Amino acid sequence: MPDSRLSTLRRPTLRESITGAVAAAGVVAVCASSAVSVADNSVPSRIALIADQQPTAEQARAAQPADQPAAEPAAVDAVAALPAAAPLVEQAEMRAATAFYPDNLHGWISQALDIMHANGIPGSYESIHRNIMRESTGNPRAINLYDSNAAAGIPSKGLLQVIDPTFAKFHVAGTPFDVWDPVANIVAACNYAAHTYGSMDNVHGAY
């Protein structure tokens, strides 16, 4: 026997079914639109939006106060003001001059050798040390006041006993123009020896 409670139920009409389907489609469309909106809020989209809002270079310059210099020209000027690279020999001289060397005979000879090699001046540590010990016993303030050079008013000075005219002629750029400077004295003396004897290595006595 059928339940009397079900007698009140009825099947929806065709029109009601169509109306319900349309409503459901509308809900799906709204959900899809929301999903697209969320997708548009993704990081790349926000970045593109922020980029579009940034002022152009011309707008930024126009908005900058008149009493402040523009950043771009200043950067260009700074690059243009950079000095040109120094020649290789000069770079080697500067590196040698600024490197750390002990302030003693070993350090003076080592620095002198670096400068000599950068300038193509021959000579070895052993030959320089040997001649220094003979000429001045390693005293950079040594001076000879008794030989013919001294009598002529140009006494031999420094580690390798160089007279002033010889030092002036054979002085090497990158060292102080000072005959008493131990490194400058060694380099000038070795430059003189190279021109006169081929190398300080060939000097075994008074020169």
Salt bridges, closest charged atoms under 4 A:
ASP3 OD2 - ARG5 NH2 2.78
GLU16 OE2 - ARG10 NH2 3.50
GLU72 OE1 - ARG61 NH1 2.91
GLU126 OE1 - ARG130 NH1 2.88
GLU135 OE2 - ARG134 NH2 2.97
ASP164 OD2 - LYS157 NZ 3.11
